[in-house]
Amino acid sequence: MKPEGEQMIKRDILCDHVLNVCLKLQTLRNSCSGVFQTQTYPPSITWFDGAAAICQEAIDWIEEVVLILTRREEKTIADKDNDWFKAGNGS
């Protein structure tokens, strides 16, 4: 597979991860609105456990995406440095 194709696939995967995080957080937001408008206080502990699980999963996905992007940026910088070094040495 060509490098451009691999990068497109990786970008698509990252976009899917970010979209997944957004959907989970939107679900949580909508759930908060519904719980606090329709239930008596305090909401059940089960709801809070579910909300905490959604938040943790969203955080995990965000951390994974940030790590992937950071690695890609470090590789790009290293590649540019390597190209500069080669150009300077006449390679």
ZADO-1210 file (C-alpha; in nm, 4 decimals, padded with zeros to 6 digits):
<atoms>
<atom x="00.0000" y="00.0000" z="00.0000" code="MET" pos="1"/>
<atom x="00.1264" y="00.3474" z="-00.0837" code="LYS" pos="2"/>
<atom x="00.2190" y="00.5796" z="00.2064" code="PRO" pos="3"/>
<atom x="-00.0596" y="00.8185" z="00.1044" code="GLU" pos="4"/>
<atom x="-00.3143" y="00.5358" z="00.1316" code="GLY" pos="5"/>
<atom x="-00.1855" y="00.4356" z="00.4739" code="GLU" pos="6"/>
<atom x="-00.2074" y="00.7943" z="00.5948" code="GLN" pos="7"/>
<atom x="-00.5638" y="00.8222" z="00.4636" code="MET" pos="8"/>
<atom x="-00.6608" y="00.5059" z="00.6515" code="ILE" pos="9"/>
<atom x="-00.4940" y="00.6308" z="00.9717" code="LYS" pos="10"/>
<atom x="-00.6661" y="00.9676" z="00.9354" code="ARG" pos="11"/>
<atom x="-01.0008" y="00.7943" z="00.8826" code="ASP" pos="12"/>
<atom x="-00.9440" y="00.5839" z="01.1955" code="ILE" pos="13"/>
<atom x="-00.8572" y="00.8951" z="01.3975" code="LEU" pos="14"/>
<atom x="-01.1661" y="01.0718" z="01.2657" code="CYS" pos="15"/>
<atom x="-01.3766" y="00.7709" z="01.3655" code="ASP" pos="16"/>
<atom x="-01.2254" y="00.7808" z="01.7168" code="HIS" pos="17"/>
<atom x="-01.2980" y="01.1512" z="01.7558" code="VAL" pos="18"/>
<atom x="-01.6506" y="01.1084" z="01.6201" code="LEU" pos="19"/>
<atom x="-01.7072" y="00.8224" z="01.8649" code="ASN" pos="20"/>
<atom x="-01.5948" y="01.0446" z="02.1539" code="VAL" pos="21"/>
<atom x="-01.8273" y="01.3237" z="02.0389" code="CYS" pos="22"/>
<atom x="-02.1224" y="01.0852" z="02.0157" code="LEU" pos="23"/>
<atom x="-02.0568" y="00.9467" z="02.3640" code="LYS" pos="24"/>
<atom x="-02.0322" y="01.2948" z="02.5119" code="LEU" pos="25"/>
<atom x="-02.3482" y="01.4060" z="02.3296" code="GLN" pos="26"/>
<atom x="-02.5280" y="01.1008" z="02.4683" code="THR" pos="27"/>
<atom x="-02.4067" y="01.1886" z="02.8159" code="LEU" pos="28"/>
<atom x="-02.5151" y="01.5513" z="02.7732" code="ARG" pos="29"/>
<atom x="-02.8604" y="01.4453" z="02.6547" code="ASN" pos="30"/>
<atom x="-02.8857" y="01.1979" z="02.9391" code="SER" pos="31"/>
<atom x="-02.8007" y="01.4687" z="03.1907" code="CYS" pos="32"/>
<atom x="-03.0766" y="01.6889" z="03.0553" code="SER" pos="33"/>
<atom x="-03.3277" y="01.4057" z="03.0651" code="GLY" pos="34"/>
<atom x="-03.2327" y="01.2819" z="03.4114" code="VAL" pos="35"/>
<atom x="-03.2482" y="01.6177" z="03.5768" code="PHE" pos="36"/>
<atom x="-03.5721" y="01.7189" z="03.4073" code="GLN" pos="37"/>
<atom x="-03.7680" y="01.3963" z="03.4587" code="THR" pos="38"/>
<atom x="-03.6439" y="01.2321" z="03.7775" code="GLN" pos="39"/>
<atom x="-03.6692" y="01.3248" z="04.1365" code="THR" pos="40"/>
<atom x="-03.3503" y="01.4185" z="04.3131" code="TYR" pos="41"/>
<atom x="-03.1084" y="01.2656" z="04.3685" code="PRO" pos="42"/>
<atom x="-03.0701" y="01.0580" z="04.0511" code="PRO" pos="43"/>
<atom x="-02.9869" y="00.6928" z="04.1075" code="SER" pos="44"/>
<atom x="-02.6276" y="00.5911" z="04.1660" code="ILE" pos="45"/>
<atom x="-02.6546" y="00.3649" z="03.8600" code="THR" pos="46"/>
<atom x="-02.6930" y="00.6697" z="03.6381" code="TRP" pos="47"/>
<atom x="-02.3778" y="00.8246" z="03.7849" code="PHE" pos="48"/>
<atom x="-02.1862" y="00.4974" z="03.7378" code="ASP" pos="49"/>
<atom x="-02.2930" y="00.4894" z="03.3734" code="GLY" pos="50"/>
<atom x="-02.2016" y="00.8546" z="03.3236" code="ALA" pos="51"/>
<atom x="-01.8600" y="00.7970" z="03.4805" code="ALA" pos="52"/>
<atom x="-01.8012" y="00.4990" z="03.2496" code="ALA" pos="53"/>
<atom x="-01.8939" y="00.7047" z="02.9418" code="ILE" pos="54"/>
<atom x="-01.6622" y="00.9858" z="03.0521" code="CYS" pos="55"/>
<atom x="-01.3744" y="00.7456" z="03.1170" code="GLN" pos="56"/>
<atom x="-01.4170" y="00.5794" z="02.7788" code="GLU" pos="57"/>
<atom x="-01.4239" y="00.9198" z="02.6064" code="ALA" pos="58"/>
<atom x="-01.1085" y="01.0240" z="02.7934" code="ILE" pos="59"/>
<atom x="-00.9339" y="00.6999" z="02.6929" code="ASP" pos="60"/>
<atom x="-01.0214" y="00.7562" z="02.3248" code="TRP" pos="61"/>
<atom x="-00.9038" y="01.1183" z="02.3377" code="ILE" pos="62"/>
<atom x="-00.5745" y="01.0136" z="02.4987" code="GLU" pos="63"/>
<atom x="-00.5245" y="00.7498" z="02.2285" code="GLU" pos="64"/>
<atom x="-00.5853" y="01.0007" z="01.9489" code="VAL" pos="65"/>
<atom x="-00.3499" y="01.2556" z="02.1093" code="VAL" pos="66"/>
<atom x="-00.0791" y="00.9892" z="02.1448" code="LEU" pos="67"/>
<atom x="-00.1139" y="00.8881" z="01.7791" code="ILE" pos="68"/>
<atom x="-00.1024" y="01.2505" z="01.6633" code="LEU" pos="69"/>
<atom x="00.1993" y="01.3219" z="01.8847" code="THR" pos="70"/>
<atom x="00.3873" y="01.0228" z="01.7469" code="ARG" pos="71"/>
<atom x="00.3046" y="01.1278" z="01.3909" code="ARG" pos="72"/>
<atom x="00.4283" y="01.4832" z="01.4575" code="GLU" pos="73"/>
<atom x="00.7511" y="01.3535" z="01.6154" code="GLU" pos="74"/>
<atom x="00.8090" y="01.1261" z="01.3138" code="LYS" pos="75"/>
<atom x="00.7453" y="01.4145" z="01.0733" code="THR" pos="76"/>
<atom x="00.9948" y="01.6357" z="01.2599" code="ILE" pos="77"/>
<atom x="01.2536" y="01.3549" z="01.2660" code="ALA" pos="78"/>
<atom x="01.2035" y="01.2949" z="00.8928" code="ASP" pos="79"/>
<atom x="01.2508" y="01.6660" z="00.8179" code="LYS" pos="80"/>
<atom x="01.5654" y="01.6776" z="01.0344" code="ASP" pos="81"/>
<atom x="01.6976" y="01.3698" z="00.8557" code="ASN" pos="82"/>
<atom x="01.6247" y="01.5246" z="00.5139" code="ASP" pos="83"/>
<atom x="01.8000" y="01.8471" z="00.6192" code="TRP" pos="84"/>
<atom x="02.1025" y="01.6507" z="00.7421" code="PHE" pos="85"/>
<atom x="02.1207" y="01.4538" z="00.4150" code="LYS" pos="86"/>
<atom x="02.0923" y="01.7743" z="00.2103" code="ALA" pos="87"/>
<atom x="02.3683" y="01.9371" z="00.4141" code="GLY" pos="88"/>
<atom x="02.6025" y="01.6414" z="00.3613" code="ASN" pos="89"/>
<atom x="02.5359" y="01.6192" z="-00.0095" code="GLY" pos="90"/>
<atom x="02.3646" y="01.2791" z="00.0250" code="SER" pos="91"/>
</atoms>
